[in-house]
Amino acid sequence: MKRIYILILIMGLLTVFTIGYADSNSDPGSQQDPLATKSYVDSKLSQISSGANNYEVVELKPGEVITLYQGSEAILRTGSSVIVTKTDGVSDLTGGKDLKNNTIVPANHLLLFPRSDGRGIKARSDSIIIIIGKYTKN
């Protein structure tokens, strides 16, 4: 009987120490337990959604060129176009290739433009290109 009381006492002390330790490590507002207000969360969500890139449909006539900037992506939907670059190529993420200057752009392939150094797409016929990111149309 005495052992049961000792065991209950030990369990009770362990419970008290565990709760006390857990409570002492949770400083509200610290990195371990940050506080966030609804307005803070709403402002962060609006920053994320406004910073999200949206696809834009660009129509090109024969001879027109679009120059894409670093990190921009493009997909040729219709028409015929070629890559324009003075340096290395453009990454064809769908085909797993590097497209060099004057290479025909494959339809429905995702292209990644790695730098802002004049790389772009030149239309050979009426073309529709979907772009995500920054570009200029010449």
N, C-alpha and C positions, 0 to 999 in steps of 0.2 A: 504494500500500500504506500509505503514511504517512497518507493522508487517511482511510482506513478506521479506523485506530487513533484518530485525532483524533475522528472521528465517534462511535466506540464510547465514548470517554472522555467526550465531551459528553453522550451519552445516559445514561451511567451517573451522571454528576453530576446531571443533571436528575431522574433517578429517585430518587436519594438525597435531594435537596432537597424533592421533592414528598412523599415518604414522611415526611420530618422535619416538614414544614409540617402535613401532615394529622394526624400524631400529636400535635403541640403544641397543636392547636385542639380536641382532644377530651378535655377535663377530665372525668373520670367524676363524675357527680353534678351537673354544671352544667346550665344551661338548654339548651345545645346537645347535651348527652349525658346525659340524666337516668337515674338508676338507679331501678329499682322492684323491690321484693321481692314475692313471691307474696302475702304477707299484705296488703300495701298495695293491690295490684290487687284482691284479693278483697274488701277493705273498701269500695273505691270501687264495685265492681260491686253489692255489697249495698245501698249507699246509693242507687244509681241505681234498683235494682229495688224497694226499699221506698218510694222517692219517686214511683214511677210510679203514676199514677191508675188505679184499677180501675173498671170499669163496675159499677153497682149497679142492680138491678131494683127499682123502687118501685111499689107498687100503691096507687092512690087511689080512695076512694069518692066519690060525688057530693058536692060542696061542700068537700072537703078541698083544702088549698093546700100546695104546696111552695115555699119561698123558696130561691132559688139564689144563691150567692155569686160574687164576681168570678172570671172565668175558668172557671166551671162550664159544662158542656154537657149538653143533654138531647135525647132523641129520644122522641117519643110513638109507642108501638108499637100500642096498641089503645085504643079508647074515644074520648071527646070531651072536649076541654079548651080553656081559653082562657088568654090571657096576662094576668097581673096586674102592673101597673106604675103608679107615681105620677108617673113622669118620662118619659124617652124610652122607646123600645121595646126589643125583644129582637132580636138579629141572627139571621135565618133564613139560615144559610150555604148551605143547599141551594137555596133559592128566590131568594137574592140580594135579600131584602127586609128591611125593618124592621117587626117586628110590634108594633103599639101595644096599649094597654089594651083588653081584651075581644075581641081578635082571636082567631078560632078557630085553634088550633095544627094545622098540617098534619101528617098521619101520616107517619112515617118521614123527617122533615126534621131536620137537625142544627141545634139552636139554641144560640147562644152568649150567655151572660149577662155583660155587660161590667163591671158594678159590683155591689158589695154594698150596694144601696140599696132593698131590698124587692121587687125584680122576681122573679116566679115564675110558676107555672102552677096554675090552679084547675080541678079536674075537674068536668065537667058530667054525666058518667056514669062507671061503673067504668072506670078507665084504668090502663094499664101504661106506665110511663115508665122509660127507661134513662137513668141519670145518671152522669156522670163529674165528679168534683169535690165540693165541699162544699155541703151543703144542709140545711135544716130542714123538717120536716113539721109543719104546723099542723092 
